[in-house]
Amino acid sequence: MSLVPHLRVRDAAAYLGVSDDTVRRWIDRGLLPATTDDTGRKVVDGYDVARVAREHASLPGPPGERASSARNRFVGLVTELKVDTVMAQVELQCGPFRVVSLMSSEAVHDLGLELGSVAVAVIKSTNVVVEVER
């Protein structure tokens, strides 16, 4: 897998369901480590955001505009990937909810999933479909 993605403070706040100021306070208190990107903006590690989400976040709405017959959509961050030659297990932390999906390893690679990636778990009947914004 590639390096863990970084999120700007406002994006991390949106996925955590808190304000930008709250994320900045968490950074100041050391709860959420931060660095600066090439443009000098403060960024946080997507995986660190996912870990904080387990204890501190409320569920945000789905990103982007999509129409779907599925009514159960959970926006979250990838917290675990178990990928072998054929199949993969993908774990998302969606606010206070942990969602696990089984899919092909090819799908993981096609979606570009990695630790800290933002994804949407769409649940219809007994299937879990994971979507990412392109």
LOKETOR-990881 format. One record per atom (N, C-alpha, C, O): atom name; residue in one letter; y, x, z. Coordinates in steps of 0.2 Angstrom, whole numbers, padded with zeros to 4 digits. Each point is the difference from the previous one (the first is absolute). Layout:
BEGIN
REC	a	r	py	px	pz
REC	CA	A	Y	X	Z
...
! end
This chain:
BEGIN
REC	a	r	py	px	pz
REC	N	M	-0006	0004	0000
REC	CA	M	0006	-0004	0000
REC	C	M	0006	0004	0000
REC	O	M	0000	0006	0002
REC	N	S	0006	-0008	-0004
REC	CA	S	0006	0003	-0001
REC	C	S	0004	0000	0007
REC	O	S	-0003	-0003	0005
REC	N	L	0008	0006	-0005
REC	CA	L	0004	0000	0007
REC	C	L	0002	-0007	0002
REC	O	L	0001	-0004	-0005
REC	N	V	0000	0003	0011
REC	CA	V	0002	-0007	0003
REC	C	V	0007	-0001	-0003
REC	O	V	0004	0004	0001
REC	N	P	-0003	-0010	-0003
REC	CA	P	0007	-0002	-0003
REC	C	P	0005	-0001	0006
REC	O	P	-0002	-0001	0006
REC	N	H	0008	0003	-0007
REC	CA	H	0006	-0001	0004
REC	C	H	0004	-0006	-0001
REC	O	H	0001	-0002	-0006
REC	N	L	0001	-0001	0011
REC	CA	L	0004	-0007	0000
REC	C	L	0007	0002	0002
REC	O	L	0001	0003	0005
REC	N	R	0004	-0006	-0008
REC	CA	R	0007	0000	0003
REC	C	R	0000	-0004	0006
REC	O	R	-0004	-0005	0001
REC	N	V	0009	0006	0003
REC	CA	V	0000	-0004	0007
REC	C	V	0001	-0007	-0002
REC	O	V	-0004	-0004	0004
REC	N	R	0008	0001	-0008
REC	CA	R	0000	-0007	-0002
REC	C	R	-0006	-0003	-0002
REC	O	R	-0002	-0006	0002
REC	N	D	-0002	0010	-0006
REC	CA	D	-0007	-0003	-0002
REC	C	D	-0005	0000	0005
REC	O	D	-0004	-0005	0001
REC	N	A	0004	0010	0004
REC	CA	A	-0004	0000	0005
REC	C	A	0001	-0006	0005
REC	O	A	-0004	-0003	0002
REC	N	A	0011	0002	-0001
REC	CA	A	0002	-0006	0004
REC	C	A	-0003	-0006	-0003
REC	O	A	-0002	-0004	0004
REC	N	A	0003	0003	-0010
REC	CA	A	-0003	-0006	-0003
REC	C	A	-0007	-0001	0001
REC	O	A	-0002	-0006	0001
REC	N	Y	-0002	0011	-0002
REC	CA	Y	-0007	0000	0001
REC	C	Y	-0002	-0001	0007
REC	O	Y	-0006	-0003	0001
REC	N	L	0010	0005	0004
REC	CA	L	-0001	0000	0007
REC	C	L	0002	-0007	0002
REC	O	L	-0002	-0002	0006
REC	N	G	0006	-0001	-0009
REC	CA	G	0003	-0007	0002
REC	C	G	0006	0001	0005
REC	O	G	0000	-0004	0004
REC	N	V	0003	0010	-0004
REC	CA	V	0005	0001	0005
REC	C	V	0007	0002	-0004
REC	O	V	0000	0001	-0006
REC	N	S	0005	0001	0010
REC	CA	S	0006	0002	-0004
REC	C	S	0000	0007	-0001
REC	O	S	-0004	0004	0003
REC	N	D	0009	-0002	-0008
REC	CA	D	0001	0007	-0001
REC	C	D	0002	0004	0007
REC	O	D	-0003	0006	0001
REC	N	D	0007	-0009	0003
REC	CA	D	0002	0003	0006
REC	C	D	-0006	0001	0005
REC	O	D	0000	0005	0003
REC	N	T	-0005	-0010	-0003
REC	CA	T	-0005	0001	0004
REC	C	T	-0004	0006	-0002
REC	O	T	-0003	0004	0004
REC	N	V	0002	-0003	-0011
REC	CA	V	-0004	0006	-0002
REC	C	V	0003	0006	0001
REC	O	V	-0003	0005	0002
REC	N	R	0010	-0005	-0002
REC	CA	R	0004	0006	0002
REC	C	R	-0001	0002	0007
REC	O	R	0000	0006	0002
REC	N	R	0000	-0011	0002
REC	CA	R	-0001	0001	0007
REC	C	R	-0007	0003	0002
REC	O	R	-0001	0004	0004
REC	N	W	-0004	-0007	-0008
REC	CA	W	-0007	0003	0001
REC	C	W	0000	0007	-0002
REC	O	W	-0004	0004	0003
REC	N	I	0007	-0002	-0009
REC	CA	I	0001	0007	-0002
REC	C	I	0003	0004	0006
REC	O	I	-0002	0005	0001
REC	N	D	0008	-0007	0001
REC	CA	D	0003	0003	0005
REC	C	D	-0004	0001	0007
REC	O	D	0000	0006	0003
REC	N	R	-0004	-0011	-0002
REC	CA	R	-0004	0001	0006
REC	C	R	-0007	0004	-0001
REC	O	R	-0004	0001	0005
REC	N	G	0003	0001	-0011
REC	CA	G	-0006	0003	-0002
REC	C	G	-0006	-0004	-0001
REC	O	G	-0006	0003	-0001
REC	N	L	0007	-0010	0001
REC	CA	L	-0006	-0004	-0002
REC	C	L	-0002	0000	-0007
REC	O	L	-0006	0000	-0002
REC	N	L	0011	0002	-0002
REC	CA	L	-0002	0000	-0008
REC	C	L	0004	0006	-0002
REC	O	L	0006	0001	-0001
REC	N	P	-0011	0004	-0001
REC	CA	P	0003	0007	-0003
REC	C	P	0004	-0001	-0006
REC	O	P	-0003	-0005	-0004
REC	N	A	0008	0008	0002
REC	CA	A	0004	0000	-0006
REC	C	A	0001	0007	-0003
REC	O	A	0001	0004	0004
REC	N	T	0000	-0004	-0010
REC	CA	T	0003	0006	-0004
REC	C	T	0005	-0003	-0004
REC	O	T	0002	-0006	-0001
REC	N	T	0001	0011	-0003
REC	CA	T	0005	-0002	-0006
REC	C	T	-0003	0001	-0006
REC	O	T	-0004	0005	-0001
REC	N	D	0006	-0009	-0004
REC	CA	D	-0003	0001	-0007
REC	C	D	0005	0005	-0004
REC	O	D	0004	0003	0003
REC	N	D	-0006	-0002	-0009
REC	CA	D	0004	0004	-0005
REC	C	D	0007	-0002	0000
REC	O	D	0005	0004	-0002
REC	N	T	-0003	-0010	0003
REC	CA	T	0007	-0003	-0001
REC	C	T	0003	0001	0007
REC	O	T	0006	-0002	0001
REC	N	G	-0009	0004	0004
REC	CA	G	0003	0000	0007
REC	C	G	-0001	-0006	0004
REC	O	G	0003	-0001	0006
REC	N	R	-0006	-0004	-0009
REC	CA	R	-0001	-0007	0004
REC	C	R	-0006	0001	0005
REC	O	R	-0005	0004	-0001
REC	N	K	0005	-0007	0007
REC	CA	K	-0005	0000	0005
REC	C	K	-0006	-0004	-0003
REC	O	K	0001	-0006	-0002
REC	N	V	-0007	0009	0003
REC	CA	V	-0006	-0004	-0003
REC	C	V	-0005	0001	0006
REC	O	V	0000	0005	0004
REC	N	V	-0005	-0010	-0004
REC	CA	V	-0006	0000	0005
REC	C	V	-0006	0000	-0004
REC	O	V	-0001	-0003	-0006
REC	N	D	-0004	0006	0008
REC	CA	D	-0007	0000	-0002
REC	C	D	-0003	-0007	0000
REC	O	D	0000	-0003	0005
REC	N	G	-0002	0001	-0011
REC	CA	G	-0003	-0007	-0001
REC	C	G	-0006	-0001	0005
REC	O	G	-0001	-0005	0003
REC	N	Y	-0003	0010	-0002
REC	CA	Y	-0006	0000	0005
REC	C	Y	0003	-0001	0007
REC	O	Y	-0003	-0004	0004
REC	N	D	0008	0008	-0002
REC	CA	D	0003	-0001	0007
REC	C	D	0003	-0007	0001
REC	O	D	-0001	-0003	0005
REC	N	V	0004	0000	-0011
REC	CA	V	0002	-0007	0001
REC	C	V	-0006	-0005	0001
REC	O	V	0001	-0004	0004
REC	N	A	-0006	0005	-0008
REC	CA	A	-0006	-0004	0001
REC	C	A	-0003	0000	0007
REC	O	A	-0001	-0005	0003
REC	N	R	0001	0011	0000
REC	CA	R	-0002	0001	0007
REC	C	R	0005	-0004	0005
REC	O	R	-0003	-0003	0005
REC	N	V	0009	0004	-0006
REC	CA	V	0005	-0004	0004
REC	C	V	-0001	-0007	-0001
REC	O	V	0001	-0004	0005
REC	N	A	-0002	0002	-0011
REC	CA	A	-0001	-0007	-0001
REC	C	A	-0005	-0004	0004
REC	O	A	0000	-0006	0002
REC	N	R	-0005	0010	0000
REC	CA	R	-0006	-0003	0004
REC	C	R	0003	-0003	0006
REC	O	R	-0003	-0004	0003
REC	N	E	0008	0008	0000
REC	CA	E	0002	-0002	0007
REC	C	E	0007	-0004	0000
REC	O	E	0001	-0004	0004
REC	N	H	0003	0005	-0009
REC	CA	H	0007	-0002	0000
REC	C	H	0002	-0005	-0005
REC	O	H	0006	-0002	0000
REC	N	A	-0010	0000	-0005
REC	CA	A	0003	-0003	-0006
REC	C	A	-0002	-0008	0000
REC	O	A	-0005	-0002	0003
REC	N	S	0010	-0001	-0007
REC	CA	S	-0002	-0007	-0001
REC	C	S	-0001	0000	-0008
REC	O	S	0002	0004	-0003
REC	N	L	-0006	-0009	0001
REC	CA	L	-0002	-0001	-0007
REC	C	L	0006	-0001	-0005
REC	O	L	0003	-0006	0001
REC	N	P	-0002	0010	-0006
REC	CA	P	0006	-0001	-0005
REC	C	P	-0003	-0004	-0005
REC	O	P	-0006	-0001	-0001
REC	N	G	0010	-0002	-0003
REC	CA	G	-0002	-0004	-0006
REC	C	G	-0002	0005	-0006
REC	O	G	0001	0006	0001
REC	N	P	-0004	-0009	-0006
REC	CA	P	-0003	0004	-0005
REC	C	P	0006	0003	-0004
REC	O	P	0005	-0003	-0002
REC	N	P	-0005	0009	-0001
REC	CA	P	0005	0003	-0004
REC	C	P	0000	-0002	-0007
REC	O	P	-0006	-0002	-0002
REC	N	G	0011	0002	-0001
REC	CA	G	0000	-0002	-0007
REC	C	G	-0001	-0008	-0001
REC	O	G	-0001	-0004	0004
REC	N	E	0001	0002	-0011
REC	CA	E	-0001	-0007	-0001
REC	C	E	-0007	0000	-0004
REC	O	E	-0001	0003	-0005
REC	N	R	-0003	-0007	0008
REC	CA	R	-0007	-0001	-0002
REC	C	R	-0001	-0008	0001
REC	O	R	0002	-0003	0005
REC	N	A	-0006	0000	-0010
REC	CA	A	-0003	-0006	0001
REC	C	A	-0007	0000	0000
REC	O	A	-0003	0004	-0003
REC	N	S	0000	-0007	0008
REC	CA	S	-0007	0000	0001
REC	C	S	-0003	-0006	0003
REC	O	S	0004	-0004	0004
REC	N	S	-0010	0002	-0005
REC	CA	S	-0003	-0006	0003
REC	C	S	-0002	0002	0007
REC	O	S	-0002	-0004	0004
REC	N	A	0001	0010	-0002
REC	CA	A	-0002	0003	0006
REC	C	A	0006	-0002	0005
REC	O	A	0005	0002	-0001
REC	N	R	-0007	-0005	0007
REC	CA	R	0005	-0001	0005
REC	C	R	0000	0005	0006
REC	O	R	0005	0000	0004
REC	N	N	-0010	0004	-0004
REC	CA	N	0000	0005	0006
REC	C	N	0001	0007	-0003
REC	O	N	-0004	0003	-0003
REC	N	R	0010	-0001	0004
REC	CA	R	0003	0007	-0003
REC	C	R	0002	0004	0006
REC	O	R	0005	-0003	0004
REC	N	F	-0007	0009	-0003
REC	CA	F	0002	0004	0006
REC	C	F	0003	0006	-0003
REC	O	F	-0004	0004	-0003
REC	N	V	0010	-0002	0004
REC	CA	V	0003	0006	-0002
REC	C	V	-0001	0005	0005
REC	O	V	0000	-0001	0006
REC	N	G	-0002	0007	-0008
REC	CA	G	-0002	0005	0005
REC	C	G	0000	0007	-0003
REC	O	G	0002	0001	-0005
REC	N	L	-0004	0004	0009
REC	CA	L	0000	0007	-0001
REC	C	L	-0008	0002	0000
REC	O	L	-0003	-0002	0005
REC	N	V	0001	0006	-0009
REC	CA	V	-0006	0003	0000
REC	C	V	-0001	0005	0006
REC	O	V	0004	0005	0000
REC	N	T	-0009	-0007	0004
REC	CA	T	-0001	0005	0006
REC	C	T	-0007	0003	0000
REC	O	T	-0001	0005	0003
REC	N	E	-0003	-0006	-0008
REC	CA	E	-0007	0003	0000
REC	C	E	-0003	-0001	-0007
REC	O	E	0001	-0005	-0003
REC	N	L	-0003	0010	0000
REC	CA	L	-0003	0000	-0007
REC	C	L	-0007	0004	0001
REC	O	L	0000	0006	0002
REC	N	K	-0005	-0010	-0004
REC	CA	K	-0007	0003	0000
REC	C	K	-0003	0000	-0007
REC	O	K	-0002	-0006	-0002
REC	N	V	0003	0011	-0002
REC	CA	V	-0001	0000	-0007
REC	C	V	-0006	0004	-0002
REC	O	V	0000	0006	0002
REC	N	D	-0006	-0009	-0005
REC	CA	D	-0005	0005	-0003
REC	C	D	0000	-0001	-0007
REC	O	D	0005	-0002	-0003
REC	N	T	-0011	0003	0000
REC	CA	T	0000	0001	-0007
REC	C	T	0001	-0007	-0004
REC	O	T	0002	0000	-0005
REC	N	V	-0005	-0005	0008
REC	CA	V	0000	-0007	-0003
REC	C	V	0005	-0005	0004
REC	O	V	0003	-0004	-0003
REC	N	M	-0004	0004	0009
REC	CA	M	0003	-0005	0004
REC	C	M	0005	0003	0005
REC	O	M	0000	0006	0002
REC	N	A	0005	-0011	0001
REC	CA	A	0005	0003	0005
REC	C	A	0001	-0006	0005
REC	O	A	-0001	-0006	-0002
REC	N	Q	0003	0008	0008
REC	CA	Q	0002	-0004	0005
REC	C	Q	0007	0001	0001
REC	O	Q	0002	0006	0002
REC	N	V	0003	-0011	-0002
REC	CA	V	0007	0001	0001
REC	C	V	0002	-0004	0006
REC	O	V	-0001	-0006	0000
REC	N	E	0004	0009	0004
REC	CA	E	0003	-0003	0006
REC	C	E	0007	-0001	0000
REC	O	E	0004	0005	-0001
REC	N	L	-0001	-0011	0002
REC	CA	L	0007	-0001	0000
REC	C	L	0002	-0002	0007
REC	O	L	-0003	-0004	0004
REC	N	Q	0009	0006	-0001
REC	CA	Q	0003	-0003	0006
REC	C	Q	0006	-0004	-0003
REC	O	Q	0005	0002	-0002
REC	N	C	-0006	-0009	0003
REC	CA	C	0005	-0005	-0002
REC	C	C	0003	-0003	0006
REC	O	C	-0003	-0005	0003
REC	N	G	0008	0008	-0001
REC	CA	G	0003	-0002	0007
REC	C	G	-0005	0001	0005
REC	O	G	-0003	0005	0001
REC	N	P	0002	-0010	0003
REC	CA	P	-0005	0000	0005
REC	C	P	-0008	0000	-0002
REC	O	P	-0004	0000	0004
REC	N	F	0003	-0001	-0011
REC	CA	F	-0006	-0002	-0003
REC	C	F	-0003	0006	-0003
REC	O	F	0003	0004	-0004
REC	N	R	-0010	-0003	0005
REC	CA	R	-0003	0006	-0004
REC	C	R	-0004	-0004	-0005
REC	O	R	-0004	-0005	0002
REC	N	V	0004	0007	-0008
REC	CA	V	-0003	-0003	-0006
REC	C	V	-0004	0005	-0003
REC	O	V	0003	0005	-0002
REC	N	V	-0010	-0006	0000
REC	CA	V	-0004	0005	-0003
REC	C	V	-0002	-0003	-0006
REC	O	V	-0003	-0006	-0001
REC	N	S	0003	0010	-0005
REC	CA	S	-0002	-0002	-0006
REC	C	S	-0005	0005	-0003
REC	O	S	0000	0006	0001
REC	N	L	-0006	-0009	-0004
REC	CA	L	-0004	0004	-0004
REC	C	L	0001	-0001	-0007
REC	O	L	0001	-0005	-0003
REC	N	M	0000	0011	-0001
REC	CA	M	0001	0000	-0007
REC	C	M	-0003	0006	-0003
REC	O	M	-0003	0004	0003
REC	N	S	0003	-0003	-0010
REC	CA	S	-0002	0005	-0003
REC	C	S	0004	0006	0001
REC	O	S	0006	0000	0001
REC	N	S	-0008	0006	-0001
REC	CA	S	0004	0006	0001
REC	C	S	0005	0001	-0006
REC	O	S	0005	0002	0001
REC	N	E	-0007	-0005	-0007
REC	CA	E	0004	0000	-0006
REC	C	E	0006	-0004	0002
REC	O	E	0006	0002	-0002
REC	N	A	-0007	-0008	0005
REC	CA	A	0006	-0004	0002
REC	C	A	0005	0004	0004
REC	O	A	0006	-0001	0000
REC	N	V	-0009	0004	0005
REC	CA	V	0005	0004	0005
REC	C	V	0004	0005	-0004
REC	O	V	0006	0001	0001
REC	N	H	-0009	0003	-0006
REC	CA	H	0003	0005	-0004
REC	C	H	0005	-0004	-0005
REC	O	H	0006	0002	0000
REC	N	D	-0008	-0007	-0003
REC	CA	D	0005	-0004	-0004
REC	C	D	0006	-0003	0003
REC	O	D	0005	0000	-0003
REC	N	L	-0006	-0002	0009
REC	CA	L	0006	-0003	0004
REC	C	L	0004	0006	0003
REC	O	L	0006	-0002	0003
REC	N	G	-0009	0008	-0003
REC	CA	G	0004	0005	0003
REC	C	G	0000	0000	0008
REC	O	G	0005	0002	0003
REC	N	L	-0010	-0005	0000
REC	CA	L	0000	-0001	0007
REC	C	L	-0001	0007	0004
REC	O	L	-0004	0004	-0002
REC	N	E	0008	-0003	0007
REC	CA	E	0000	0005	0004
REC	C	E	0002	-0001	0007
REC	O	E	0003	-0006	0001
REC	N	L	-0004	0010	0004
REC	CA	L	0002	-0002	0007
REC	C	L	0008	-0001	0000
REC	O	L	0003	0004	-0002
REC	N	G	-0001	-0009	0005
REC	CA	G	0007	-0002	0000
REC	C	G	0002	-0004	-0005
REC	O	G	0006	-0002	0000
REC	N	S	-0010	0001	-0006
REC	CA	S	0003	-0004	-0005
REC	C	S	0001	-0007	0002
REC	O	S	-0004	-0003	0004
REC	N	V	0009	-0001	-0007
REC	CA	V	0001	-0007	0001
REC	C	V	-0004	-0004	-0005
REC	O	V	-0001	0002	-0006
REC	N	A	-0003	-0007	0009
REC	CA	A	-0004	-0004	-0004
REC	C	A	0000	-0007	0003
REC	O	A	0002	-0001	0005
REC	N	V	-0004	-0004	-0009
REC	CA	V	-0001	-0007	0002
REC	C	V	-0007	-0002	0000
REC	O	V	-0004	0001	-0006
REC	N	A	0001	-0003	0011
REC	CA	A	-0007	-0003	0000
REC	C	A	0001	-0007	-0001
REC	O	A	0003	-0004	0003
REC	N	V	-0006	0002	-0009
REC	CA	V	0000	-0007	-0002
REC	C	V	-0007	-0003	0002
REC	O	V	-0005	0002	-0003
REC	N	I	0004	-0007	0007
REC	CA	I	-0006	-0003	0002
REC	C	I	-0001	-0007	-0003
REC	O	I	0004	-0004	0002
REC	N	K	-0009	0003	-0006
REC	CA	K	-0002	-0006	-0003
REC	C	K	-0007	-0001	0001
REC	O	K	-0004	0004	-0002
REC	N	S	0002	-0009	0006
REC	CA	S	-0007	-0002	0001
REC	C	S	-0003	0006	0004
REC	O	S	0003	0002	0005
REC	N	T	-0008	0002	-0008
REC	CA	T	-0003	0005	0004
REC	C	T	0001	0007	-0003
REC	O	T	-0002	0005	0002
REC	N	N	0007	-0005	-0007
REC	CA	N	0002	0006	-0003
REC	C	N	0007	0003	0002
REC	O	N	0004	-0004	0002
REC	N	V	-0004	0010	-0001
REC	CA	V	0007	0003	0001
REC	C	V	0002	0005	-0006
REC	O	V	-0004	0004	-0002
REC	N	V	0010	-0006	0000
REC	CA	V	0002	0004	-0006
REC	C	V	0006	0003	0002
REC	O	V	0005	-0002	0004
REC	N	V	-0004	0009	-0005
REC	CA	V	0006	0004	0002
REC	C	V	0004	0001	-0006
REC	O	V	-0002	0002	-0005
REC	N	E	0009	-0003	0006
REC	CA	E	0005	0001	-0006
REC	C	E	0005	0005	0003
REC	O	E	0001	0000	0006
REC	N	V	0002	0003	-0011
REC	CA	V	0005	0005	0001
REC	C	V	0006	-0002	-0005
REC	O	V	-0002	-0002	-0005
REC	N	E	0008	0004	0007
REC	CA	E	0006	-0001	-0004
REC	C	E	0000	0006	-0005
REC	O	E	-0001	0005	0002
REC	N	R	0002	-0007	-0008
REC	CA	R	0000	0006	-0006
REC	C	R	0007	0001	-0001
REC	O	R	0001	0005	-0004
! end
